[in-house]
């Protein structure tokens, strides 16, 4: 799929929209997020080149985590923006706005899809094909549902080495601050950057994910959903 052509398609769509609010959601919502999603994915892809190398520095790891969380925040926000473009342009849910029945305005909401079916039954079938992907992304990547952000660690240490160091720490009581700092330095010095991130959960085990592989698995379905919406709007306007 040519992402640049798809973005251009949405820019052209903006000139054909008739509702002021739908234009706003498209221009200042979806299109802004789409560009950030595209660039953030590229930035994260470059990080893979550091795999197996030295652990990331303080500024580097903060930057990586900004990219990681921004990627998912913008995907969820962009899907929301697309739903509101459809709502304002086609009046899917009568009378719904940001202050009234806004919970219904969601591409994967059953009631919203039911009303969409009366406008174009093909789009509903296409969206349902991506429902499992959407459920997964909501389950552990939606920042509004999970209060602890996704986290890419600066480095990973060998488990055997880590256990040996922990055992050494437990065997020594009342350590001097300098000694503790030396242990932290030793731990950092023996860690290597690996492209993984962790999704924290209060109710289940914290789960590690491969950074680039997971990003790719969510990047392409997002654009497929965007293409479905573009096709609907082009056909109805």
N, C-alpha and C positions, 0 to 999 in steps of 0.2 A: 504494500500500500504506500502510495506517495503522500506522506504527511503534509509536505508543503502545498501540494495541490489541494488537499482537503482544507487546509487553513484558508487558502485563497478562495475556495468555494464558499466558506462561511463569510468572508469579507464581502463577496459579491452578494450573498444573501441579505446582508445588512441593508443594502440599498433598496431591496424589494419588500422589506418588512413594512407593514402599515401602522403597527401599534408602537407608540412612543416607548412604553415600558419594555416591550420585547426587543427593541433596538438597543436599549440600555443594557439589558441582561446579556445580549450577544456581544456588543462592542466592549463594554467595560467589565463584563463578567467572564463569559466563556473564552473569548479571544485572548484576553490578557492571561488567563490561566493556561490556555492551550500553549502559548508561547513559552511560558515558564515550565510547563511539564516537558515540553520538547527539549529545552535547554538543560533542565535539571537532569533528565535521563542521560544526556550526552556527558554532562559533568561527572555523574556517578560512574558511567562506563569507563572513563579515563582512570578512575581510582583502581580498577582491576590491575593496572600496570604496576601498582605498588605491592601486589600480593607477594608474600614471602620475603618482603624487605623489612627494613627497620620499622618499629612501631611509630605511629603518627604522633606528632607534637601536639601540644595543647590547642593551638589555633587551628591546626589541620583537622583534628577530630571534631571540633565544634563546627567547622565548615561542612564536613561530611554529614553530620547529623542535621544540620540546617537543610541541606539538599534532600536528605532522606525523608524527613518529616514534611518538608514543603511539597515533595512529589505527591505524597498521599493526601495531604490537605487539599491540594489543587485538583487532584482527580475527583475527590468527593465533591468539591465545590463546583467543578466544571459540569459534572453530571446534574447537579442541582440547578445550575444556570440554564442548561439545555431544557430541562423540564419547565422552567419558568418562561423561557422563550416560546415554547409550544403553548403553554397555558395562556399567555397574554395575546398571542397571535391567533389562536384557534378557539379560545374560550372552552377548553376541555371540561373543566369543572365550573359550572355557572356560579358567578359571584365570588370565587376564590381569589384571595389576594394575600399579601404577607401578613395581614392582621386577621384573616378569616379563612379557616379550612386549609391553612398552608401545609399542614402535615400530609394532605392528599397529593400535593404537587411533587411527585417523584416518579421517575421513569419506570420504576419497578414496583410501584404501589398498585395493588390489585384493582382498586376503584378507578385510579387514573388510567390504567390499561383497559379497563372495561369501557370507559368513555372513549378512549382512543380507538377502540375497536370499531366504534360507530363512525369514525372518521376515515380510518384506513386500517383494515384488519391485517394487512401484511406487516405493518410496523410492529404490532403486538407479537406476532409470531417470531419476528426477528429479535425482539427484546427478550422474550422468554428464553431464547437460545443462549442468552448471556446471564440468565438469572442466577445460576450457580456461582459464576464468577463474582457477581455483585454481592451475593450472600457471604462469600468468603472474605471479600474486601471489607465488608461491614463488620464481620465477626471479629477480626483482630487488627484491622488497619485504620478503622475510622476513628480519628482523634477525638470526635465528640462522644464516642462510646467508651474510649479508653483514656484514662486521665494521665497515664505515664507514657511519655513519647517513645517512639521506636529509638533504639540505641545501637550505634555501630561502635564497638570498643576500639581503642587506639592500638591494641595489640593482643595477641593470644599466646599463651605459654603452653608448653608440653605438660600434659596432665601429670606424668610421673615426676617431672621437675617441680611442679607446683605442690604436689603432695609431700615431696621431700622437704621443701622449704617450710610448709605449714608444720610438719613434724618437728623441724628444727626450732620453730618459733614457740611451739607448745612446751618444748623441753627446757626452754630458757625463761625464767621468771624475772620480774623486776628489771626489765631491760632499760638501758639508758636511751634517751631520745636519739642520740647519734647512731646507736646500734640499730634501732628501728628504721632510721632513714637509710642506712646502708642496705637493709633487707629490701626496702621498697625500690631502691636504685637497682639492686641485683635482679629483682623481679622484672622491672621495666626493661633493663638491659638485655634480658634473655627472652623477651617477647618479640613476636613478629606480627606484622600486620596481615590479617586475613580478611577478605571481603565478605564478612558476615554481619548480620544485625540481629538484635534480640527484641522480641515482642514480649513485654511483661504483662502478667495477668494476676489478679488478686485471687482468682478461683481455680486456675489451672497452672501447670508447670510453665515457667518461663521458657520460651521456645526460640532457638536460633534458626536463622534462615540465611541462605546464600544471597548475598546482596544483589549482584547483577542478574542472576537467574530469576530471582523473584521480581525484580523491577521489570524485566522483559516480559514476564508472564502477565503483568498487569498493564504494561504500556500498550501492547498491541490490542487487547480487547477493548480498552478505553477508546481507541481511535475507531474501532469497528462500530461501537455504539454511536459515536459521534457521526459516522458516515450514515448510519441508519436514520438518525434524526435529520441530517441535512437532506437526505432523499425525501423524507416526509414533507418537510417545509417547502422544498423546491416544487414538489408535486401539487401542494395545496395553495400556493401563492400565485 
